[in-house]
Amino acid sequence: MTTDNTASSDAELWDERYRESHRIWSGNPNTALVREVEGLAPGRALDLGCGEGADAVWLARRGWRVTATDISRVALGRAAEHAADADIADRIDWQFHDLGVSFPEGEFDLVSAQFLHSMGDLPRERILRRAAAAVAPGGVLLIVGHAGFPAWEHDHADMELPTTDEVLASLELPDGEWEVLVSAEHERVQNDPDGNPTTRTDNALKVRRL
């Protein structure tokens, strides 16, 4: 069970990670999110582990009402600035959560978990089951993760990276109440620390509550 001390240390760990640089991520939305959400009618969205807010801002610009959460207050501060610069701050509710301890309230037409991996103590399966429970009837749960880490990311060697079949099984979805829309690996190009493009493999699971 995650204790308050563990939650605090994980939040501090991520705050320090974000303080290492003025910006950690690209500022662009995740490609898998764009691909899988573009055809959906805007509604209420929940962005789990929103980081510096690129996905939430992209969704808000397309008419979604977004609740976006992260364990790092440093990241949330940057995300709020991004939303203000994009003039859509009123469409996003930024919330601090250690998802192993607390979870946003409400039902959502889209719940997005993009690369919900952590260097700390993260009960990922339990969080994703809670994410599924937050999906409204007719809504979609989109889970995108790494299928493997590149050679330069030595710190993540012991991190579990489940397949989409393993993620689906861990969700424990009731029979006949959900349909699988996407369950597949995909490739994307990312620059290594020296700026050289390299191909990485990720996976995506997209399920709809009937």
Secondary structure, DSSP 4 states (H G I P E B T S, - for coil): ---HHHHHHHHHHHHHHHHTSS-SS-SSPPHHHHHHHTTSPP-EEEEES-TTSHHHHHHHHTT-EEEEEES-HHHHHHHHHHHHHTT-GGGEEEEE--TTT----S-EEEEEEES---SS---HHHHHHHHHHTEEEEEEEEEEEES---TT-GGGTT-----HHHHHHHHTPPTTSEEEEEEEEEEEEEE-TTS-EEEEEEEEEEEEE-
